[in-house]
Amino acid sequence: MKPNQLAINSVSTRPHALPDILAAYEAAGFVNVEFTLKHIYDFLDEGHCLQDVATLLERHHLNCIGGFETPAACFAPPDEMEKNHSRIVANCQLLSELGGSILVVGTDGPDPSQAVADPVGQIATTLAQLGDRVKSTGVTLCLEFNWSPIVKSVRTAVEVARRSGVANVGVLFDPAHYHCTPSKLEMLDAESVPFIAHVHVDDMADIPGELSNCNGDRRLPGEGCLDLPLIFSRLELNGYDGYFSIEMFDEELWAMSPEAAAKGMYASLLPLCEV
């Protein structure tokens, strides 16, 4: 990967306000930011407008690449599903206005009382419909495996994207979920990687995947048990050339000043880069 492909997910500095984290990212060396959209919506709720967000990004020489907020409802009652889908459309419109092109989503699952013969197919159909609705925004819906009771591996996420038949439905790859699910390195091949539209970066504590907490056991790159250079080179050898966005759920990082946390995360990414 190259330094200009590096990004930071703002959940990594979750407790801090939008103006503070953007200043911190610039100071650390980041030029790309992926948002937990709560940061933006909280800022808007304070009386600001979206242009104010754009102004902050420009002031700190940052590019918005995308974000996340909510899973996509695929099995809910029609009224709940439409409310959820309208929110996803609004999120895509917001990100598009800020220059973003990625919205990470999970999915729900069927209620125990529902008889669903092909849940993967139903998810694919639903995301295809959503993809069509947001096509004009230029945003790709990136399905995060393991943020779903059904989609629990790279293989299944790729199958959803393939069966959707829609170009703007893809897959998010996250090493934490790779570690904690039945995903295997050989699943990252020339047939699957073209469906991977976004990549998160994190390492994991040396705990068996089935005993790991996919969020709480994350470590900074180089401080865990994963062979990240091998994993990421496998992605790149099979054609991935997008962003690598560090995403941490770490109480120690959250307790730091946003600048100290961002600098630590940026420094942890540099050994992965070809400078």
N, C-alpha and C positions, 0 to 999 in steps of 0.2 A: 504494500500500500504506500501511498504518497502522503506527505503532510497535508496537502490540500484536500484529501479525502476524509480527514479526521473531523469528527463532530462530537458534540456533547449533548446528551439528553438532559433537559433541565430538571427532571426528577432527581438527578444526582445531587442537586442543590435545592431540594424541595422546600425547606423551611423559609427560604429567603425570598424577598420581593423581586419582582421583575426588573426594575431599574438596577438593583444591586447585583443581580446575577449576570446581567448582560455586561456591565462594567467589568465584572470578575472574569468573564470568558475572554474578553478582549485582552485584559492584562495577562492572562495565562497563555495566550497565543492561539486560541481557537478562532476560526473564521466561520464555522458552520454550527448552527444550533437546531436541535430537534426539541420540540416543546411537549411537556405535559400541558395540555391546553388549559388546565386549571390556573397555571401562572398567568395566561393571557386573560382568561375570563375574570379572575380576581382583579386584575388591573383595570379591566373595562368596568367592573362593578364599582370601582372607586370613582367613576365619573370620567374616565379617559375614553378616547375613541381609538379605532383601529389605526388611524393615521399616527396617533401618538406612539403606538407600538412600532410602526414602520420607521418613525423618526428615531426612536431609541436604537433600533437595529442599525440604521444608517450611521448614527453618531458613533457607534462602537464597531463599525466595519464588520458587521456580522450578516450572514445569510441565513434566513429561515429555510430549512430543508423539509420540514414536516412536523408531525406530532402524533399524539395519541390521546384518547379520552375514554372511550367506551367500547365494549364488545358489540358486535352486530347481532341483533335478534334474528334468529332463523327459525325458531319453533314457538314463539310467543303468539298469543291471540292477535288477530289482525289490527286492532286499535293500538295495542302496545307496540307491535312491530312497526307500524307507520310512524308513531311518535319517535321511536328509536332511529328509524331510517332517516327521518327528517332532521334529526340531530346530526347524524353522520353527514348528510348532505351539507348542512350548515357549517360543520367543521371543515369540510373540504373547501367550501367557498371561502371561509376565513383564511385557511392556509394558502389558498391560491392567491388571495389578495396580498399576502405577505411574501409571495414568491416560493412557497413550499410546494412540493410535489409528491409527498408521501403521507398517508394516514395509516398508522398501525391499528389493527382491530383484532379482537378475539371473537369468540362466538359463545352463544348459550348452547344448551342441549335440550333434548326432548324431555318433557315431563314423564315420570314413570307411567302415567296413565295413557300416554300417547303411544300408538303403535306406528313406528316409523321404519319402513322396510329398508330405506337407503338414506341414513342420516347424512352421510358424506355428500351424496347427491343433492340433498335438500340444501345443505350449506352452500354447495357450488352454485346451485340455481339462485339462491338468495343473493349471494355476492355478485353474481352476474347481473342481476337486476339492479343492485346498488351501483355496480360499476358503470352501467349504462346511464344511471341517473347523475353520476358525478363526472361523466366523461368530459363535459365542457369545461370543467375546472382544471383539467390537466393533472389531477391527483390520482395516484395509484393506491388502491387499497391493499395493504400488506398484511396478510394473515399471519398472526403470531401463534405458532404451534405451542401448546401447553397453556395458552390463555383460552382454554376451551375444554369442556368435558369430553369432547369427541375427537378433536384434532390434537393428537398427543405426540406427533413425531414429524420430522422433516418429510418423510414419505407421504403421510396423509395430507399435510399442508400442500405439497406439490400436486397431489392428486386433485385436491379441491381447485387449485388454480388452473390446472389443465382442463378439468371438466367444466369449469366456468366458461371457457371459450372466449373470454373477454381479456383484451390486452392489458387493461388497467386493474386487473386483479392478480396480485403476486404474493410472495411469501417473505416474511421477515425471518432471518436466521439469527438466533441468539445462542452463544455458547453455553449460557446457564441452562437453557431449556434442552439444548443438545445433550448436556451432561445428565440431566434428570429424567430423560425420556428414553424410549427404545430407539433413538436415532443412532446411526452408525456412520463412520467416515465414508464408507463406500456408497452411502446414499447421496453424497455430494459428487455427482458425476455430470457428464456432458448433457444428459437428458434432464436432470433436475435443476442444476444451477441457473439455467436461463430463466427459470421462474422466480428466482430469488431477487427481489427488488430492493432490499435494504438489509443491513447487517448491524447488529449491536455488538459491542465489545465489553467483555468482562471475563474474569477468571473465576475459578471455583475452589473452595476449600477442599482439602483431600479427604472427602467423605464419599462413600458409595452413592451413586446417583439416586437410588431409591430411598435413601435416608436423608438426602439433602433438601434444604429449603431453597427453592430456585431463586428467591430474592435475598433472603437473609444470609445465605452462605456465599454470596459473591465476594470476590476479592479483586483488587486491582490487577491488571495484566502483569504477569511475572511473579505474582505473589501467591498463586494457586497451583493446581495440579494439571491444568489443561495445557496441551501443546498447541498454543494459539498460532504460532508461525505455521505449523503443519496444516491446521484447519483452514486458516485464511489463504494460504498458498493454494490449497485444493480448490477453494472458491475461485481464486483469480485464474488459475490454470484452466478452469472450465468456463471462463468468460466474465466473471463478476468484476465490474469496474466502478461500482457506486460508492456510497459513503460507508464509513466505519464509525459508528456513534457509540461512545462509551455511555453505559447506563448502569448506575450503581444505586442500590438501596442500602445505604450504609450509615448507621447511626453515628459513627465517628466522623465521617465526612460531613454529615448534616450538622454536627455540632461545631464544626470549624467555621471560620469566616468563609464566605463564598469564594473569595480570591485564593485563599490557601488551599481550599478543596479543589478548585479548578486547576490550579498550578500542579498539584499532586497528580491529578488525573491526566493532564496533558503530558507531564513527564513520563508517566507510565506507558503512554502510547508510543512515544518516540522510538523505543527500541524495536517496535514492530514495523517501522517505516524504512523504506529505501530512500534515504535523503539525497 
